């Protein structure tokens, strides 16, 4: 019988998620003290909008798992996005979810979106965004820092295996926590 609460996944990632959330609320600037280095090569990206990876073929199973995981967050749903290229899925907050950082949203209530190439754009706390980039998990969006609330707007690279999927999931969850303070 399948566990409806997905406990095996939660057990694997609980330490990382609790650590990131605790760091955010307790120390602010040490959001990602335990963020590991990404082990696979960083993909090339465009330096303009549309901001996409070059020559990457995503694993559709990993992308679907990511959509399921993020859609399981309280008050989150995924839908086609108008904030990216065709085929991108936006992660949006339902109207009852309070927003602490409205300037860190796209198209009203979208805090992140998943591209067809498997990469994401997400609003992270600026310190976490810097550390994620330093550790090879992403790169700045070309418009990062150009609008209020966009200081932590990055592309998170396509996960290529389950370990990377776990870390990418935690980064997107961190975006949710940052935007909602939940």
C-alpha angles and dihedrals in degrees: 000000000000117000108238091207095060091228096170091061092042092051092052095049103031094093093052094044095046089047093052094045092046092049091050095052099035105037107009096196097055096060095138106031090137098040106133125221113263108247101203124075118275112248123235116253137192116259094219141054122308083054107202141149119257123234097354124142110196125214103244091207091058092046092051092048089052092051090050094048096049093042087057091066113107111276096001127126133171126227139153109293130225089200097076144023122309113287096033118131119218124212106219136182119236116239094257092060112096117229121217096183110035091170088063094066134087125219094000106302107011114120097174142359135205118224125216087251090062096251123118139212113217141164109240131175102277094243092050090047090054092048093046089054093045090051093049101254098118151333136245118276109241089245096047111135094010095102131040109273094019098100091108099038108133145157111244110208124243112274111240100190141014094271091054090045089056092052094044088050090054092049091052090046086053088056089054091050092046095051097042102026087223 
